[in-house]
Amino acid sequence: MSAVAIGSSPTIDSMMLLGFKVMKVPEKLGETLQEEVLSAVLESKVVVIEEPVYAQVSDRLSKLLSYVKEPPLLVVVPSHEQPSTHRLEELYQKLSYAVGVRLKWVKRE
């Protein structure tokens, strides 16, 4: 099983101790780096990706993953500079869309 950790902060290096292949990228991804990140995600079974990197590739990634028979486990983690992710809000929007009504949600800060 292949596992990859993708991020721009130095804290992502610690994932090597757990056996992850670490892919360090700059905070702003160019077109070629986005392609490399997408390729690494599709070739892996488990992906730990920092939220700023995920935010840059999420649209293209969701389109690609809809065609994959066995998509990888995708874990979005906050970066060192940003203590939380927007993944919960994204899941809330998808659930509301799937149900067909806007669900009630109390956002706790």
N, C-alpha and C positions, 0 to 999 in steps of 0.2 A: 504494500500500500504506500502510495506517495503522499507526502504532506508538505505543503509549502506555506511560508509566512511572508506576507508582502507588506512593506511599510516604508516610511521615510524617517521615522524617529530612531534614535539609537536603542531604544528599549526592545525593538523587534529582534535585535541580535541575540537576546536571551533565549529565543525559541530554538536556537541551534542545540541547546542543551537537552531539549526534548526530542530531538531527532528530526526537526523540520529543516527543509531546505529554505534558506533565507534569501529573499530577493529585496535588496535595498533599492529604492527609487527616489528621485527628487520629489519635492512637494508638488510641483507643477509638472504634469506628464505631457510630453509631446505625443504626436500621433504614433511614432514608432514605439515609444515606451508603452503606450496604451495597448498596442498590438501584442507586445511581449507579455504584459500583465494578463491579458485575455488568454493568450496561448498557455501561460503557466497555470491559470485557473482550470482551463479545459483539460489539461494533461494530468491533473492531480485528483486525488480522492478527497482530501481534506485541505481546506484553504482558510488560513487566518489572515484577514486583511484589515488594515487600519482604515478608519472611517473616512479620512480625507482622500485616500486613494480610491476607496470604494465609491465615494461620491462622484469622482471623475469618470469612472467606467461603468457605473450602475446601469445606465440606459442601454448601452450596447451589450452589457453582460446579461441583463434580463432577457433580451431578444435572443441571444445565443443559447442561453440555458433552456429556453423553451423548446429547442429542437434536439437537445441532448437526451439520449435514452436514460442514462444514469448520471445525473448531475452531481458534482462534488458537494460535500458538506461545506457550506460557506459560513464562517464565523466572522462577523464584523465587530472589531474591538475599537475602543476609543484610543486616540493617540495620546502621547504624553502631554501635549499642549491643550488638548480638548478633553475634558473629563467625561463627556457623555456622547452618545451617538444619536442620529436621527432615525435609526432603524425601527424603533418602536412606533414612531409616527407613520412611517412607511407601511408597516404591517397593519396599523389601524386603518389606513386608507384602503388597503387591499381587502381587508375583511369587510369594511363598509360597502365597498363596491360589489363584493361577492354576495353579500346578503341582500343588497338592493336598497338599503336604508342607511342613513347616517347614524352610526352607533353612538351612544352616550359614552363619553370618556372623560374622566377627571384627570387632568395632567398634574402630576405632583412634581414640585420643584425641589 
